[in-house]
């Protein structure tokens, strides 16, 4: 992929940077600034080179029109704190405020344009509409740097189309993500263990199918595990279950056996009376989940089992929590897996936390991020790379 060095001397040049600042908010308070901090190396590098840096980003899912609850104002404030400089926020994307904001920049300064998804053309399925927005954005800049890994799997105006209009390059974050994830998608050092969690099997159909040809062990937790247990003929009570995926999962189990891939399922479950932080709960065997209860975490013996299966792994990819970690009573399974991965990493393994809820769990549960080899900023993009897909936001940056 083209790198920032390919853009030449950037002093005085206006550089449009697509970052991923889709951070969680409690009102106007950012509750996890991990994605903003991850963008700092590229932004400081560009600013240090004397570029006039214009950042594009989205927040939430507005309906293609301005919506105050999705304004990037909290992001601009936090970014300014982290950069140690005022970061002005344009009040529009390609209108008068954006132009005035960009025109006012001096060398080494950084500005942020308002949420790109306030313009419906950003996510349009019509090529000409996206191209029109990309053309208007290009008038604000001399070069483009793609550094929002969390969106490179999207064919969107500020990710894909703009890179065809301006001289374009991958930012340091994107390059680091691709290099790190390639250790799990190319020729991984073995044993190669993958931990998959989250709520639904259907969210990870492609990645499971691909991993059944690549991984040595597949550890399954989270809500998706109940479809696996049901595929083995077990009752799962009121647990999350995708009945329409049971036959697919039976096929996965057969393929895994044929390919010599070990699928590791929980041996015990934390079963609760309801989906609530204070719900009555107890640990039960995975093959004896009582009727009327729902599994909200893997049990303590499963945590030990999973950690043991990770201990000698040389490559580990983790995507999805083991339970409802946001509720303290149902966080122990995710903690056990995180700690197991840290210990395997310390012993010489290479570990990837695949963004999204997994990365959030690492921070929310208080783990040191340095204990993992790589924490991805892109859940969906990480999954699609693990699935073996080509991502449009990356292919457009090819040399």
C-alpha positions in Angstrom: 0.0 0.0 0.0 1.0 3.6 -0.6 2.5 5.2 2.6 2.6 8.8 3.8 6.2 9.0 2.5 4.8 8.6 -1.0 3.1 12.0 -0.7 6.3 13.9 -0.6 6.9 17.2 1.3 3.7 18.1 3.0 4.6 21.4 4.5 1.9 23.9 3.9 -0.2 21.2 2.2 -3.8 20.6 3.2 -4.1 16.9 4.1 -7.5 15.3 4.5 -7.3 12.4 7.1 -10.1 9.9 7.5 -10.0 8.8 11.1 -12.4 6.6 13.1 -13.7 8.6 16.0 -16.9 6.5 16.5 -16.5 6.5 20.2 -19.1 5.6 22.9 -20.8 8.5 24.5 -22.8 9.0 27.7 -24.7 12.1 26.7 -21.8 14.4 25.6 -19.2 12.5 27.7 -16.8 10.2 25.9 -16.6 6.9 27.9 -13.8 5.3 25.9 -11.3 7.5 24.0 -9.3 4.5 22.7 -10.0 5.3 19.0 -9.0 8.9 19.4 -5.7 8.0 21.1 -5.0 5.4 18.4 -5.2 8.2 15.8 -2.7 10.4 17.4 0.6 9.0 15.9 -0.6 9.8 12.3 -2.0 13.2 13.2 1.1 14.3 15.1 3.3 13.0 12.4 1.5 15.0 9.7 1.3 18.1 11.9 5.0 17.8 12.7 5.7 17.7 9.0 4.0 21.1 8.7 0.8 19.8 7.0 -2.5 21.6 7.6 -4.5 18.6 8.8 -8.2 18.3 8.1 -9.8 15.3 9.9 -12.9 13.5 8.6 -14.8 11.1 10.9 -18.3 9.8 11.7 -20.1 9.2 15.0 -23.1 7.0 15.4 -25.7 6.4 12.8 -27.4 9.6 11.9 -29.9 9.4 9.0 -27.9 11.3 6.5 -28.8 14.7 8.0 -27.5 16.9 10.8 -28.4 15.5 14.3 -27.1 17.3 17.4 -26.7 14.1 19.4 -24.2 12.9 16.9 -22.1 16.0 16.6 -18.3 15.6 16.8 -18.0 18.5 19.3 -17.0 16.2 22.2 -14.4 14.5 19.9 -12.9 17.9 18.9 -12.6 18.8 22.5 -10.9 15.6 23.5 -8.7 15.5 20.5 -7.5 19.0 21.3 -6.6 18.0 24.9 -4.6 15.0 23.6 -2.8 17.0 20.9 -2.2 20.0 23.1 -3.7 22.4 20.7 -7.1 23.9 20.0 -8.9 21.8 17.3 -11.7 23.8 15.7 -14.8 22.0 14.6 -16.4 23.1 11.3 -20.2 23.3 11.6 -20.6 21.5 8.3 -18.8 19.0 6.0 -18.3 20.8 2.7 -20.1 24.1 3.2 -19.0 27.6 4.1 -17.9 26.7 7.7 -15.7 23.9 6.4 -14.1 26.1 3.8 -13.5 28.9 6.3 -12.1 26.5 8.9 -9.7 24.9 6.5 -8.6 28.3 5.1 -7.8 29.5 8.6 -5.4 26.7 9.3 -1.7 27.4 9.7 1.1 24.8 9.1 1.0 22.1 11.8 -2.6 22.9 12.9 -5.4 20.3 13.0 -9.1 20.9 12.4 -12.1 18.6 12.4 -15.0 18.7 10.0 -18.5 17.8 11.2 -19.8 14.2 11.1 -19.4 12.9 7.5 -22.6 10.9 7.9 -24.6 14.1 8.2 -24.4 14.0 4.4 -26.5 11.1 2.9 -24.1 10.8 0.0 -21.4 9.4 2.3 -23.0 6.0 2.6 -25.0 6.1 -0.7 -25.1 2.9 -2.8 -25.1 5.1 -5.9 -21.5 5.5 -7.1 -22.2 8.9 -8.7 -23.6 10.3 -5.4 -20.5 9.2 -3.4 -18.2 10.5 -6.1 -20.0 13.9 -6.0 -19.3 14.2 -2.3 -15.7 13.0 -2.7 -15.2 15.7 -5.4 -16.4 18.4 -3.0 -14.2 17.1 -0.2 -11.2 17.1 -2.5 -11.6 20.8 -3.1 -10.6 21.3 0.6 -7.3 19.4 0.4 -4.2 18.5 -1.6 -3.8 14.9 -0.4 -5.7 12.2 1.4 -4.5 9.8 4.2 -6.7 6.9 5.1 -6.3 6.2 8.8 -9.7 5.0 10.0 -9.2 1.2 10.1 -12.7 0.7 11.5 -14.2 1.9 8.2 -11.9 0.4 5.5 -14.4 -2.4 4.9 -16.9 0.2 3.8 -17.2 1.5 0.2 -18.0 5.1 1.3 -17.2 8.5 -0.1 -14.7 9.5 2.7 -13.0 6.0 2.6 -13.0 4.8 -1.0 -14.1 7.4 -3.5 -11.9 10.2 -2.1 -8.8 8.1 -2.6 -9.5 8.0 -6.3 -9.6 11.8 -6.5 -6.6 13.0 -4.4 -3.1 11.6 -4.0 -3.8 9.0 -1.4 -1.9 6.9 1.2 -2.5 4.7 4.2 -1.8 6.2 7.6 0.3 4.6 10.3 -2.6 3.2 12.1 -4.0 1.4 9.1 -0.5 0.1 8.1 0.0 -1.3 11.7 -3.5 -2.9 11.7 -2.9 -4.7 8.4 0.6 -5.8 9.4 -0.6 -7.1 12.7 -3.7 -8.9 11.4 -1.7 -10.4 8.5 0.1 -12.5 11.2 -3.2 -14.3 11.7 -4.4 -14.3 8.1 -1.3 -15.3 6.2 0.9 -18.0 7.6 0.3 -17.9 11.3 2.8 -19.4 13.8 1.3 -22.4 15.4 -0.6 -23.5 17.4 -3.1 -20.9 16.2 -6.0 -20.4 18.5 -9.1 -18.2 17.9 -11.5 -17.1 20.5 -14.9 -16.1 19.2 -17.7 -14.7 21.3 -20.4 -12.1 21.0 -24.1 -12.6 20.6 -24.8 -14.3 17.3 -23.4 -17.0 15.1 -24.9 -15.3 12.1 -22.6 -12.3 12.6 -19.6 -14.5 12.2 -20.6 -17.1 9.6 -17.9 -16.2 7.1 -15.1 -15.9 9.6 -16.0 -19.3 11.2 -16.0 -21.0 7.8 -12.6 -19.5 6.9 -11.0 -20.3 10.2 -12.0 -23.9 9.9 -9.4 -24.1 7.2 -6.7 -22.1 9.1 -7.0 -22.3 12.9 -5.8 -25.2 15.1 -8.3 -24.4 17.8 -11.6 -22.5 17.9 -12.8 -21.5 21.3 -16.5 -20.5 21.3 -18.2 -18.4 24.0 -20.7 -15.6 24.3 -24.3 -15.8 23.2 -23.3 -17.6 20.0 -22.3 -20.7 22.0 -25.9 -21.7 22.6 -26.5 -22.4 18.9 -23.4 -24.7 19.1 -24.7 -26.4 22.2 -28.2 -26.8 20.5 -26.4 -28.2 17.4 -25.0 -31.0 19.7 -28.6 -31.8 20.8 -28.5 -30.0 24.2 -31.2 -27.9 25.8 -30.3 -24.2 26.3 -33.3 -23.0 28.2 -34.1 -19.4 27.4 -30.6 -18.6 26.2 -30.0 -16.7 23.0 -30.5 -19.2 20.2 -30.5 -18.9 16.4 -32.6 -21.8 15.4 -32.1 -21.1 11.7 -28.3 -21.5 12.1 -28.4 -24.9 13.9 -27.9 -26.9 10.7 -25.1 -24.6 9.6 -23.3 -25.1 12.9 -23.7 -28.9 12.6 -21.9 -28.5 9.3 -19.1 -26.5 11.0 -18.7 -29.2 13.7 -18.4 -31.9 11.0 -15.9 -29.8 8.9 -13.8 -29.1 12.0 -13.6 -32.8 12.8 -12.7 -33.6 9.2 -10.0 -30.9 9.1 -8.6 -31.7 12.5 -9.6 -28.4 14.0 -10.4 -28.5 17.7 -13.6 -26.8 18.6 -13.7 -26.0 22.3 -17.1 -25.3 23.9 -17.8 -24.4 27.6 -18.3 -27.1 30.1 -20.3 -24.9 32.5 -22.5 -21.8 32.1 -23.6 -19.0 34.4 -27.4 -19.3 34.1 -29.6 -16.4 35.2 -33.3 -16.0 35.7 -33.4 -12.8 33.6 -31.3 -10.5 31.6 -30.4 -8.0 34.3 -27.3 -7.0 36.3 -28.9 -8.1 39.5 -30.6 -11.3 38.2 -30.4 -14.4 40.4 -27.9 -16.7 38.8 -26.0 -19.9 39.4 -23.3 -22.0 37.7 -24.7 -25.1 35.9 -23.2 -27.7 33.6 -23.3 -26.8 30.0 -25.4 -29.9 29.3 -27.9 -29.1 32.1 -29.1 -25.6 31.6 -32.4 -25.4 33.5 -35.6 -24.5 31.6 -36.6 -20.9 32.2 -33.0 -19.7 32.6 -30.6 -18.0 30.2 -26.9 -18.3 30.0 -25.1 -15.0 30.4 -21.5 -16.1 30.8 -19.3 -19.1 30.5 -18.6 -20.7 33.9 -15.4 -20.8 36.0 -14.4 -24.3 34.8 -14.8 -23.1 31.2 -12.6 -20.1 32.0 -9.9 -22.5 33.2 -10.4 -24.7 30.2 -10.1 -21.9 27.7 -7.0 -20.4 29.4 -5.4 -23.8 29.2 -6.1 -24.1 25.5 -4.5 -20.7 25.0 -1.4 -21.4 27.1 0.9 -22.8 24.4 -0.6 -20.8 21.5 1.8 -18.9 19.3 -0.9 -16.9 17.5 -4.1 -15.9 19.1 -7.0 -13.9 17.7 -9.9 -12.9 19.9 -13.2 -11.4 18.7 -16.2 -11.1 21.0 -16.7 -11.3 24.8 -17.5 -14.5 26.6 -20.6 -13.1 28.4 -22.4 -9.9 29.3 -19.3 -8.3 30.7 -21.0 -5.0 31.2 -22.8 -6.7 34.2 -20.2 -7.5 36.9 -21.8 -10.8 37.8 -21.3 -12.0 34.2 -17.8 -10.7 33.4 -15.6 -13.5 34.9 -15.5 -15.5 31.7 -14.3 -12.6 29.6 -11.7 -11.8 32.4 -10.5 -15.4 32.3 -10.0 -15.3 28.6 -8.3 -11.9 28.7 -5.9 -13.1 31.4 -5.2 -16.3 29.6 -4.3 -14.4 26.4 -2.0 -12.0 28.4 -0.2 -15.0 29.9 0.2 -16.7 26.5 1.5 -13.4 25.1 4.0 -13.0 27.9 5.2 -16.6 27.1 6.0 -15.5 23.6 2.7 -15.7 21.7 1.4 -13.0 19.4 -2.1 -11.9 20.3 -4.7 -9.8 18.5 -7.8 -8.4 20.1 -10.2 -7.9 17.3 -11.7 -4.5 18.1 -15.3 -3.8 18.9 -16.6 -5.2 22.2 -13.4 -7.2 22.8 -11.3 -4.1 22.9 -13.9 -2.3 25.0 -13.9 -5.2 27.5 -10.1 -5.0 27.8 -10.4 -1.3 28.9 -13.7 -1.6 30.9 -12.4 -4.5 32.9 -9.1 -2.8 33.7 -6.6 -4.9 31.8 -3.3 -3.3 30.7 -3.4 -2.9 27.0 0.3 -3.5 26.8 -0.4 -7.1 27.8 -1.7 -7.8 24.3 0.4 -7.7 21.1 -2.2 -5.7 19.1 -5.6 -4.3 20.0 -7.5 -3.5 16.8 -9.6 -0.4 16.4 -11.9 -2.0 13.9 -14.3 -4.8 14.8 -16.0 -5.3 11.5 -12.9 -4.6 9.5 -10.9 -7.1 11.6 -13.6 -9.7 11.2 -13.6 -9.3 7.4 -9.9 -9.6 7.2 -10.0 -12.8 9.3 -12.7 -13.9 6.9 -10.3 -13.5 4.0 -12.2 -10.7 2.3 -10.7 -7.9 0.3 -11.6 -4.5 1.9 -12.4 -1.7 -0.5 -10.7 1.0 1.6 -7.5 -1.0 1.4 -7.6 -2.1 -2.2 -8.0 1.5 -3.3 -4.6 2.3 -1.7 -2.7 -0.4 -3.5 0.6 0.6 -5.1 
